[in-house]
Amino acid sequence: MIELTRFGGGRFVLNSDLIEAVEANPDTVVTMVNGHRYVVKETPGDIIEKVVEFKRRVFEVIPR
């Protein structure tokens, strides 16, 4: 899950596994696999970084 900011200012958490596309034209639009679209303040690069960091935390190997 990643936290994003709606253009109206509200923060929300999004399941990054369900992102189909992220595009900037010029506002950043996140399209989900179910067709829902979100216009957010973050850039596509910011979203990629958030997804990578989330995946890193999820798949981090904990020493035994």
Secondary structure, DSSP 8 states (H G I E B T S, - for coil): -EEEEBTTS-EEEE-GGGEEEEEESSSEEEEETTS-EEEESS-HHHHHHHHHHHHHHHT-----
